């Protein structure tokens, strides 16, 4: 009998597949129950579980085998799959069912919270809190607060301030988008808005992690340029709060934005250096393990337990344990164990982009980098260059489908940029960490940051050069996840399928063909005729209208506009109507003009511009549609009025305060459709409004019958 293995089984990897399948199945099941529909995606997970159970039953009841003989690697792997499937399904279901028990505080309550991540913009600011109190009752969920103030008021709220105010708290709907699910993962499920004048400051306190980060940033500011201080802070903690949009865009277009997010590369460098130093000073292996583990735990805490940091930390500790015990270290099993632990802590981590990128990039490196590096070495290239290109290629292979579904742009120029940046970064980052650590304790040693400052300057010059080439940058629609599954199967086939090369080539070729077909189908654009599609996203008053074959985008204050356009498969925007534009997001509009080949941008007259494609008239016509901006007494545009076919549609500015909404409604005699998410006015003001379309997540569905609404359902 031929006992040659066909698949090199890793029990922990099979268990990882089990928990991932269970989580996805649990999510889809609860979503279907809540939204009253059946998802076809449940079928493959059900078949996979049924097949595994049948395999176990056959093993148990096979007449010519005793129990002891069926305990083999494949049996254990199947048991692990089924067990983790059930655990993943159960944990996810419990997590999502708990959401349904959260309250929507629609009345007026006293809200108390400690401010975190305060961000000030024009006329408003955002404040976050990890927990808050409703009438002195603790709510263990994070909340996002939008604070409004006029231009003559000084905004003085800072991190650590204890705030108290009266208002209502809205519960963000969960199942309408993956981004909402990720918000729930990180606790950002509640939101409210308030005027600055109605907030009372009770006290001020600061958490340990915030104090450490503030100290580090203060040292960076004192000894580095402003831009480099923000870049260095992002490298150390993965927090981009001190980076301006131009710098973030530059690193993104250059394809090296990953150095601004703490990843396995950062953690592995630090853990390796510390372990090496301890080894050189003859510290015992067990002590080495304890010291590195404690350091990584503290670093994870300071970085907010980001998935990539947790993954790299767990794998580093496992590698040290293998070193201490003299056991063989298997990277795939270590990666799988790290992922299982992360998902057991919170199964919703699976839906976080950081989690997906971190684990899939490393899986690609494990399975493919050595093969690519060996191929490049035949060209007589230096080993460092071969390894860098190989790693960069592996990373970009899995980044493309995930980034295309998450971000606005995919850049392949990073494969070249990383050849120059990664070697420099591998020296700059540990040096930066050491200098910051010393300078934060001994302030007079801040001069040491001169060298990292210079190195960051060179990294910035390289990134800027490649970003300005403006080549290999692409916009994609939502790519089918079949593409990602095919990539994963190809990677596993190359490394772990124990068959002849010819057979591997045939299997990989078939998977590659399926991947190309799926990708091509997902990239076919749609054309619309007289479509009025509203964004279904929370806090968004945006829409796309097709007017005589031209695509018109209404609204710019929406982080999910690119998602809406990609799901509608719209690549070309002819007109943008920025009724909610602010001076802070003019650069966003410029970027959209570039990405979507915009012909004209209509903005309120208070934003007079010399740009040739900007139109600043307060009233204008597009085809049979008449548009008119609505203002308050402070010349702020509070809404947009549209007249078409005898109907009046009004968009309320999503930055409106309650007073602004009152002004907007009082300015109008009759409204057929009022699109006003986050509306907070008394129902008596809405007597002349036929239909109020808002996103409160509590009422049933209703289609706007004036237009042919595509894709986006409207909550009333």
URGI-V49252 format. One record per backbone hydrogen bond with DSSP energy under -0.5 kcal/mol. CO is the residue of the C=O (numbers start at 1). NH is the residue of the N-H. E is the energy in kcal/mol with one decimal. If there is no record, write none. Layout:
# URGI-V49252
CO,NH,E ; CO,NH,E
This chain:
# URGI-V49252
1,3,-0.7 ; 6,498,-2.6 ; 7,9,-1.4 ; 9,11,-0.5 ; 10,14,-2.3 ; 11,15,-2.3 ; 12,16,-2.0 ; 13,17,-2.2 ; 14,18,-1.9 ; 15,19,-2.3 ; 16,20,-2.5 ; 17,21,-2.4 ; 18,22,-2.4 ; 19,23,-2.4 ; 20,24,-2.4 ; 21,25,-2.5 ; 22,26,-2.6 ; 23,27,-2.7 ; 24,28,-2.5 ; 25,29,-2.3 ; 26,30,-2.4 ; 27,31,-2.4 ; 28,32,-2.5 ; 29,33,-2.2 ; 30,34,-2.3 ; 31,35,-2.6 ; 32,36,-1.1 ; 32,37,-1.5 ; 39,42,-1.5 ; 40,43,-1.4 ; 40,44,-0.5 ; 41,45,-0.8 ; 42,46,-2.1 ; 43,47,-2.5 ; 44,48,-2.4 ; 45,49,-2.2 ; 46,50,-2.5 ; 47,51,-2.7 ; 48,52,-1.9 ; 49,53,-2.3 ; 50,54,-2.3 ; 51,55,-2.1 ; 52,56,-2.0 ; 53,57,-2.4 ; 54,58,-2.4 ; 55,59,-1.9 ; 56,60,-2.4 ; 57,61,-2.3 ; 58,62,-0.6 ; 59,62,-0.5 ; 62,65,-1.4 ; 66,69,-1.1 ; 66,70,-0.8 ; 67,70,-1.0 ; 67,71,-0.5 ; 68,71,-0.6 ; 70,72,-1.8 ; 72,76,-2.6 ; 73,77,-2.5 ; 74,78,-2.2 ; 75,79,-2.5 ; 76,80,-2.6 ; 77,81,-2.2 ; 78,82,-2.5 ; 79,83,-2.8 ; 80,84,-2.5 ; 81,85,-2.3 ; 82,86,-2.4 ; 83,87,-2.4 ; 84,88,-3.0 ; 85,89,-2.7 ; 86,90,-2.7 ; 87,91,-3.0 ; 88,92,-2.2 ; 89,93,-2.2 ; 90,94,-2.5 ; 91,95,-2.4 ; 92,96,-2.5 ; 93,97,-2.8 ; 94,98,-2.2 ; 95,99,-0.8 ; 96,100,-1.1 ; 97,101,-0.5 ; 98,101,-1.0 ; 99,102,-2.0 ; 103,105,-0.7 ; 104,106,-1.7 ; 105,169,-2.8 ; 107,109,-0.6 ; 109,111,-0.6 ; 109,167,-2.4 ; 110,135,-3.0 ; 111,165,-2.1 ; 112,133,-2.5 ; 113,115,-0.6 ; 113,163,-3.0 ; 115,160,-3.0 ; 116,128,-2.8 ; 119,126,-2.8 ; 121,123,-0.6 ; 123,149,-2.3 ; 124,121,-3.0 ; 125,147,-3.2 ; 126,119,-2.5 ; 127,145,-3.3 ; 128,116,-2.6 ; 129,143,-2.0 ; 131,114,-0.6 ; 132,139,-3.0 ; 133,112,-1.9 ; 133,135,-0.6 ; 134,137,-1.9 ; 136,138,-0.6 ; 137,134,-2.7 ; 138,140,-0.5 ; 139,132,-1.7 ; 139,141,-1.6 ; 142,189,-0.9 ; 142,190,-1.3 ; 143,129,-1.5 ; 144,192,-1.9 ; 145,127,-2.7 ; 145,147,-0.6 ; 146,148,-0.5 ; 146,194,-2.3 ; 147,125,-2.3 ; 148,196,-3.1 ; 150,153,-1.9 ; 153,155,-0.5 ; 154,156,-0.6 ; 158,161,-1.9 ; 160,205,-3.6 ; 161,115,-3.1 ; 161,163,-0.7 ; 162,202,-2.9 ; 162,203,-0.9 ; 163,113,-2.1 ; 164,200,-3.0 ; 165,111,-3.6 ; 167,109,-2.4 ; 169,105,-0.9 ; 170,172,-0.6 ; 170,191,-1.8 ; 174,177,-0.6 ; 177,181,-1.3 ; 178,182,-2.3 ; 179,183,-2.1 ; 180,184,-2.0 ; 181,185,-1.9 ; 182,186,-2.0 ; 183,188,-2.5 ; 184,187,-1.2 ; 187,142,-1.0 ; 187,189,-2.0 ; 189,172,-3.4 ; 190,144,-1.9 ; 191,170,-2.9 ; 192,146,-2.2 ; 194,148,-2.4 ; 195,198,-1.8 ; 196,199,-1.7 ; 200,164,-2.4 ; 200,202,-0.7 ; 203,162,-3.2 ; 207,211,-2.5 ; 208,212,-2.4 ; 209,213,-2.4 ; 210,214,-2.8 ; 211,215,-2.1 ; 212,216,-2.4 ; 213,217,-2.6 ; 214,218,-2.1 ; 215,219,-1.9 ; 216,220,-2.3 ; 217,221,-2.7 ; 218,222,-1.8 ; 219,223,-1.1 ; 220,224,-1.5 ; 225,229,-2.5 ; 226,230,-1.8 ; 227,231,-2.1 ; 228,232,-2.9 ; 229,233,-2.2 ; 230,234,-2.0 ; 231,235,-2.3 ; 232,236,-2.0 ; 233,237,-2.4 ; 233,239,-0.6 ; 234,238,-2.4 ; 238,240,-0.6 ; 240,243,-1.8 ; 244,248,-2.0 ; 245,249,-2.5 ; 246,250,-2.3 ; 247,251,-2.3 ; 248,252,-2.0 ; 249,253,-2.9 ; 250,254,-1.8 ; 251,255,-0.5 ; 251,256,-2.2 ; 251,257,-0.6 ; 252,255,-1.0 ; 256,259,-1.6 ; 257,260,-1.7 ; 258,261,-1.0 ; 260,262,-0.5 ; 263,267,-2.2 ; 264,268,-2.9 ; 265,269,-1.7 ; 266,270,-2.2 ; 267,271,-3.1 ; 268,272,-2.5 ; 269,273,-2.3 ; 270,274,-2.4 ; 271,275,-2.6 ; 272,276,-2.2 ; 273,277,-2.5 ; 274,278,-2.5 ; 275,279,-2.0 ; 276,280,-2.3 ; 277,281,-1.6 ; 278,283,-2.6 ; 279,282,-1.5 ; 284,288,-2.8 ; 285,289,-2.5 ; 286,290,-2.2 ; 287,291,-2.8 ; 288,292,-2.4 ; 289,293,-2.2 ; 290,294,-2.4 ; 291,295,-2.4 ; 292,296,-2.6 ; 293,297,-2.1 ; 294,298,-2.2 ; 295,299,-2.4 ; 296,300,-2.5 ; 297,301,-1.9 ; 298,302,-2.3 ; 299,303,-1.7 ; 300,305,-3.5 ; 301,304,-1.4 ; 306,310,-2.6 ; 307,311,-2.7 ; 308,312,-2.2 ; 309,313,-2.3 ; 310,314,-2.6 ; 311,315,-2.3 ; 312,316,-2.2 ; 313,317,-2.3 ; 314,318,-2.5 ; 315,319,-2.3 ; 316,320,-2.0 ; 317,321,-2.4 ; 318,322,-2.5 ; 319,323,-2.0 ; 320,324,-2.7 ; 321,325,-2.6 ; 322,326,-1.1 ; 322,327,-1.6 ; 328,330,-0.6 ; 329,331,-0.6 ; 330,334,-2.3 ; 331,335,-3.0 ; 332,336,-2.4 ; 333,337,-2.5 ; 334,338,-2.4 ; 335,339,-2.2 ; 336,340,-2.6 ; 337,341,-2.5 ; 338,342,-2.2 ; 339,343,-2.4 ; 340,344,-2.3 ; 341,345,-1.9 ; 342,346,-1.7 ; 346,349,-2.1 ; 347,350,-1.5 ; 348,351,-1.6 ; 349,352,-1.6 ; 352,356,-2.1 ; 353,357,-2.8 ; 354,358,-2.3 ; 355,359,-2.2 ; 356,360,-2.2 ; 357,361,-2.1 ; 358,362,-1.5 ; 359,363,-2.1 ; 360,364,-2.3 ; 361,365,-2.1 ; 362,366,-2.8 ; 363,367,-2.0 ; 364,368,-2.1 ; 364,369,-0.6 ; 365,369,-1.3 ; 368,372,-2.0 ; 369,373,-2.7 ; 370,374,-2.3 ; 371,375,-1.9 ; 372,376,-2.3 ; 373,377,-1.9 ; 374,378,-0.8 ; 375,378,-0.7 ; 376,379,-1.7 ; 376,381,-0.9 ; 377,380,-1.7 ; 382,386,-2.4 ; 383,387,-2.7 ; 384,388,-2.2 ; 385,389,-2.6 ; 386,390,-2.4 ; 387,391,-2.6 ; 388,392,-2.5 ; 389,393,-2.5 ; 390,394,-2.3 ; 391,395,-2.4 ; 392,396,-2.3 ; 393,397,-1.7 ; 394,398,-1.0 ; 395,398,-0.6 ; 395,399,-1.9 ; 396,400,-1.7 ; 398,402,-1.0 ; 399,403,-3.6 ; 400,404,-2.4 ; 401,405,-1.1 ; 402,406,-0.7 ; 403,406,-0.8 ; 403,407,-3.4 ; 410,412,-0.5 ; 410,474,-3.0 ; 412,415,-1.5 ; 413,416,-1.3 ; 413,417,-2.4 ; 414,418,-2.7 ; 416,419,-0.8 ; 416,420,-0.7 ; 417,420,-1.2 ; 417,421,-2.4 ; 418,422,-2.0 ; 420,424,-0.7 ; 421,425,-3.1 ; 422,426,-2.7 ; 423,427,-0.6 ; 424,427,-0.7 ; 424,428,-2.5 ; 425,429,-2.9 ; 427,431,-1.4 ; 428,432,-2.8 ; 429,433,-2.8 ; 430,434,-2.3 ; 431,435,-2.4 ; 432,436,-2.7 ; 433,437,-2.5 ; 434,438,-2.2 ; 435,439,-2.8 ; 436,440,-2.3 ; 437,441,-0.9 ; 438,441,-0.5 ; 438,442,-3.1 ; 441,443,-0.6 ; 442,445,-2.1 ; 443,446,-1.7 ; 445,448,-2.0 ; 446,449,-2.0 ; 447,450,-1.8 ; 448,451,-0.8 ; 448,452,-0.6 ; 449,453,-2.1 ; 450,454,-2.0 ; 451,455,-2.3 ; 452,456,-2.7 ; 453,457,-1.6 ; 454,458,-1.8 ; 455,459,-2.2 ; 456,460,-2.4 ; 457,461,-2.0 ; 458,462,-2.3 ; 459,463,-2.6 ; 460,464,-2.6 ; 461,465,-2.1 ; 462,466,-2.2 ; 463,467,-2.4 ; 464,468,-1.8 ; 466,469,-0.7 ; 466,470,-0.5 ; 467,470,-0.8 ; 472,412,-3.0 ; 472,474,-0.5 ; 474,410,-2.8 ; 480,483,-1.6 ; 480,484,-0.6 ; 481,485,-2.3 ; 482,486,-2.5 ; 483,487,-2.0 ; 484,488,-2.3 ; 485,489,-2.4 ; 486,490,-2.4 ; 487,491,-2.3 ; 488,492,-2.4 ; 489,493,-2.3 ; 490,494,-2.3 ; 491,495,-1.6 ; 492,496,-2.8 ; 492,497,-0.5 ; 493,497,-1.1 ; 496,8,-2.6 ; 496,498,-0.8 ; 497,499,-1.8 ; 500,504,-2.4 ; 501,505,-2.9 ; 502,506,-2.2 ; 503,507,-2.4 ; 504,508,-2.9 ; 505,509,-2.4 ; 506,510,-2.2 ; 507,511,-2.3 ; 508,512,-2.6 ; 509,513,-2.3 ; 510,514,-2.2 ; 511,515,-2.3 ; 512,516,-2.5 ; 513,517,-2.4 ; 514,518,-2.5 ; 515,519,-2.5 ; 516,520,-2.6 ; 517,521,-2.4 ; 518,522,-2.0 ; 519,523,-1.0 ; 520,523,-0.5 ; 521,524,-1.3 ; 530,708,-0.8 ; 531,533,-0.5 ; 531,546,-2.0 ; 532,534,-0.6 ; 533,544,-2.5 ; 537,540,-1.4 ; 542,535,-2.2 ; 543,554,-3.0 ; 544,533,-2.8 ; 545,547,-0.7 ; 545,552,-3.2 ; 546,548,-0.6 ; 547,550,-1.7 ; 550,547,-3.0 ; 550,552,-0.5 ; 551,574,-1.8 ; 551,575,-2.0 ; 552,545,-2.8 ; 552,554,-0.5 ; 553,555,-0.6 ; 553,577,-3.1 ; 554,543,-1.8 ; 556,558,-1.8 ; 558,561,-1.4 ; 560,564,-2.4 ; 561,565,-2.7 ; 562,566,-2.3 ; 563,567,-2.5 ; 564,568,-2.1 ; 565,570,-2.9 ; 566,478,-0.7 ; 569,526,-2.0 ; 569,571,-0.6 ; 571,573,-0.5 ; 572,574,-0.5 ; 574,599,-1.5 ; 574,600,-1.9 ; 575,553,-3.0 ; 576,578,-0.7 ; 576,602,-3.4 ; 577,555,-2.6 ; 577,579,-1.4 ; 578,581,-1.5 ; 578,604,-0.6 ; 582,585,-1.3 ; 583,586,-0.6 ; 585,589,-1.7 ; 586,590,-2.2 ; 587,591,-2.0 ; 588,592,-2.2 ; 589,593,-2.6 ; 590,594,-1.7 ; 591,595,-2.5 ; 592,596,-2.9 ; 593,597,-0.5 ; 593,598,-1.3 ; 596,573,-2.1 ; 600,576,-1.9 ; 601,603,-0.6 ; 601,615,-3.5 ; 602,578,-2.6 ; 604,607,-2.0 ; 605,608,-0.5 ; 611,614,-1.7 ; 613,601,-3.0 ; 615,603,-2.5 ; 618,629,-2.2 ; 620,627,-3.0 ; 622,625,-2.1 ; 625,622,-2.3 ; 626,643,-2.4 ; 627,620,-1.9 ; 628,641,-3.1 ; 630,638,-2.2 ; 630,639,-1.2 ; 632,635,-1.7 ; 636,632,-1.6 ; 636,638,-0.7 ; 638,653,-2.4 ; 639,630,-2.5 ; 640,651,-2.8 ; 641,628,-2.1 ; 642,649,-3.1 ; 643,626,-2.1 ; 644,647,-2.1 ; 647,644,-2.3 ; 647,649,-0.5 ; 648,672,-1.7 ; 648,673,-2.1 ; 649,642,-3.4 ; 650,652,-0.5 ; 650,675,-3.2 ; 651,640,-2.4 ; 653,656,-2.1 ; 657,661,-1.9 ; 658,662,-2.0 ; 659,663,-2.4 ; 660,664,-2.5 ; 661,665,-2.3 ; 662,666,-2.5 ; 663,667,-1.5 ; 665,668,-1.1 ; 671,690,-2.7 ; 672,691,-1.3 ; 673,650,-3.0 ; 673,675,-0.6 ; 674,676,-0.8 ; 674,693,-3.0 ; 675,652,-2.5 ; 676,679,-1.1 ; 682,685,-1.5 ; 683,686,-1.5 ; 684,687,-0.9 ; 686,689,-1.6 ; 688,671,-2.1 ; 688,690,-0.6 ; 691,674,-3.0 ; 691,693,-0.6 ; 692,694,-0.8 ; 693,676,-1.9 ; 694,696,-0.7 ; 700,716,-1.3 ; 702,714,-0.6 ; 703,705,-0.8 ; 704,707,-0.9 ; 707,709,-1.2 ; 708,532,-0.6 ; 710,712,-3.0 ; 711,713,-0.7 ; 713,715,-0.5 ; 714,702,-1.9 ; 715,694,-1.0
